[in-house]
Amino acid sequence: MADYFVRATAGEAQIRAFAVKTRDTVEAARKAHNTSPVVTAALGRLLTAGAMMGMMLKGEKDMLTLQIAGDGPIGGITVTADALGHVKGYAKNPQVMIGANEKGKLDVAKAVGKGMLRVIKDMGLKEPYVGQTVLESGEIAEDLTYYFANSEQVPSSVGLGVLMDRETNTVKQAGGFIIQLMPFADEETISRLESNLGKVDSVTKLFEEGKTPQQLLELLLEGLTPEILEEGPVEFFCNCDKERVEKALISLGKQELEELIAEGKEIELNCHFCGSSYVFSVEELKTMLKRARG
């Protein structure tokens, strides 16, 4: 089944919840960037979070950007998402290889390291909203939980998981959830939710058992009368094309274009987000220079 998200409410609107299956999305990112297993896990977690946080945006043209800048060998991860289920991203150093952690699992925390998490929301206003917090653990889900509590003052629980196939190094399962409490949530609702959260220790284990995002939310919101509000597709999607790249080249200015033309050979540019390559001939560069001169 293709990737999709579920948005729900529970506890008489005291809770809002999101769950998503992202196996195909994370595998598409792995293929696009040829990421190592630990980088696939780290990027996959942030892609999964981005897909759900994109659903929190109000407008179809609103954009979310998540940036992790750590001192670990990955160097940094950038993910962007919209409200339509489109998400894309890349890691600065995609081929990082490090040993497993003490639990025998991919050591995402060590690969990411210490640093900062930035959340940028471009909602068509003069200035985008920018929230920033210290990376608490480098595990990403815990870091986002901390971000929501401190930057947005919304008590949240974030669960993210990527399970790799050890034989093929492809993505076996991926997905996650975000559960948030509204300001008027009562103690009984909070207590029940905490109890439910304590019973779920691995998102990917549940997906391996055949659970769907809806069933994941049913477990997390058991006894709180969950109500599904919306479902929709999620996919790794990049809107780059040659025309956009051409505009970016023109924006470099006349001097830069003249220098490229003087080299007398075609140039190739790659999209950070999806790895697509765009080749421009010297003649095409000359045409761009004419446009830049107006």
N, C-alpha and C positions, 0 to 999 in steps of 0.2 A: 504493500500500500504506500502511496506517495506521502511525503511529509505533510503534516498539517498541525494547526494550533487549535486549542479550545480555550475559550474565555468563559468564566463562570462567576457566580456570586453565591454566597451561602450565609447562614446565620442571620436571616432577615436583613441582608445587605450590610452586615457588619464585617464581612470578608469579601475581598475580590481575589480571584485566582486565575492563573494561566498555566497551561501545560502544553507541551509541544513535543512532537517526534521529529528528529532532524537527521536521521541516519543518511539519507540520500544527499542532503545539503552538505553535511560534513564530509562525506565521501567525494562530492564534487569539488570541494575546497582542497581536499588532499590531492586529488588528481591534478587540479589546476596548478598547484604550487609544489607538488612532489614532496610533501612534508614528511618528516620522520614521525614515528609513532607518538613520541612525547609532544611534538609540536602539533600534530593532528589533534591530540587530546586537548591541549591548551587552546588552540584556535577554535576547535569544535565547541568547547564550553562557552567561549565568548560569542561565537556565532549563535548558539542556542539561546543565550541570554538576550542577545540583540534582537532575535526574532520575536521574543516575548515582549521586550521593552518597546519594540516598534509598534506593537499592538496598543500600547498605552498612549500613542500619539493621537491627536484629534483629527488633523487634516491629512488628506491624501498626498499633499506635497510636502508635509513635514518630514524631516530627516533626523535620525538619531546616529550619533557616532560614539563608539566606545573605544577608548585608547588606554592601553596598559603600557607603561614605561617602567621596566624593571632592570635590575643589575644582573639578572641571570643571563645565561648564554643565548636565550631567544632574542633578547634585546628590546623587543616591543611587539605589540599586537594591535592592529587597528581593524575595527568592524563597523560597517554602516548598515542601517536598516531603515525601512519605511513602514507605513501602516498597512501595506498591502501584502505583507509576507515575503518581501524581497530582502535578502540579506547577503552581504559579501564581506570578505575580509582577507587579511594576509598577515604573516609574521615576518619580522625583519630578517631573522635567520632561520629559514625553514628546514634546514637539514640537521639541526642539533641532535646529538646522540649523548645521552647520559644513562647511568645505571638506575635500576629500580629503587624505590624507597624501601623502608624497613618492612613494609607490608607486602613487598613483592610487586607493587603496582607502579605504573608510570609516574615518575616524580615531577609532576607539573609544578609544584611549589618551588623546587630547586631550579627548574628550567626558567621559570618566570623571575624568581628572586624578589628582592625588596624594591619598592619604588612607589609609583603613583597610579591611580585609576582616575581617568577623566571621563565624564559623561557630558556630551554636547548635544543640545536639542535645538535644531534650526526650525522654528515654527513660523517663518515668514515675517518676523519682527525685525526692527533695526539691528538688534544684537541678539545672537543666539544665547540660550541659557547654558551656562557652564558650571557643572558641579565637579568637585575634586576631592579625593580622599586618599589617605595612605593605604597601600596594600597591606592588609592585616596578615595574610598568610601566603598569598600567591596561588591559592587553590581556586580562585576566581569566584566560586559560588559564595564562599564566606566573605570575600572582599566586597561583593555586590550587596550582600546582606548588611554589611557594615555601612556601605555607601547609602543605602536607602534609609537606614536609621539616623545617620548623622547629617547627610546633605539634604534629604527630602523629608526628614522627620516622619517617616512611615515605617512602623515596625513590620518587618518582612522576614520571610524564610525563603531562601533560594536553594534549589537543588539542581545540579547540572552533572551530566555524565556522558562519557564517550568510552565505549568498549571496543577495543581493537581485536581483530582476528590475528593471533600470534603467528599463524602459518603464512598468511598472505599479506599481512600488514595493511589490510583494508579495514574499513569501519564496519563493525558488526552491529552495534546499536548506538544510538545517540538521542538525547532528549533532556527534558528538564521541566521544572515547575517554578513558579513564583507565587507565593501566598502572601497577601497583605491585609493587615488589620486597619479598619477605619477608626477614626478618633473616638467614636461612640461605642466601640466594642466593649461588652460587659465581661466581667471576670469569668462567668460560666463558659462563655464562648471561647475566651482565650485559653482557659484550662483544657477544654475539650480538644481544641486545635493542637495545643502543645502535646497532648497525649497521642493524638493521631500522628503527628510529625515524628514522634519517637519510635513509631512502628515501621517507618520507611527509612532504610539505611542506604539503599542503592536504587537509583532510577533505572539504570541499565539492566539490573537484575530483573526488575519487574517487566521491562520490555522484552527481555529474553524469555520470560515466562509467558509472553503473549499478551500482556496487558496493553491497552490502548491509552492515549492521553485522557480520555473520558474516565476510564477505570482507575487511572492514577489519581485523578481528582476525587473520585468517589471514595478512595481509601483515605486520602488526606482530609477530606471534609465529611467523613462518616459521622452521622448523628447531627449534622448541621444543615440538613436539607439543601444540598447543593442544587443549583439551577444553571444549566448550560445556556449561555446567552448568544454565543457565536462560535462558529467553526470556519476555518478557512485554510487555504494552501500556504505552504512555506517552501521556498526554494532558494538555492544559491543563484543569484541573478546579478549580472553586471550590465549596466546600460552604456558601457563605453562603445564607441564606434570610431571610424576613421575621421568623420566630420568633427567630432568632439576633440580628438587629438590634434587635428589640424588647427582648430581654434586656439588650442593651448599653445601650439607652436607660434602662431601669429602673435599671441600675447607676449611672447618673449621679446619682441621688438625688432626693429629693422637691423640693428647692428648684429645681433645674434644670428638672424637669418642670413645676412651677408657672409658671415664667417662660415656658416654651414655650407653655403653655396660655393664659397672659395675652395673648400676642401675637395670639391668635384666628385663626390660619390654619394650614393643614396644613403639615407639614415634609417635605422630601425628603432622604434620605440615600443616599449612593453608596458602594459597596464599592470600596476601593482596589485590590483584587486583580483583579476582573473587570469593574468598571464598572457593575454592576447597580444600578438605582435602586429605592428602597423609599419609598413615600409613606405617611404616617400622618396621619389626620384628627385634629381637635381632640378628637372623641369617643373615639378610640382612645387619645390621650394621657391623657385623664381616667381611662380604664379602667386604664392603666398606673400612674397616680398612686395609685389605690385599692390596687393590688397592692403598690406600693412602701411604702404606709402599713401594709400587712399586716393 
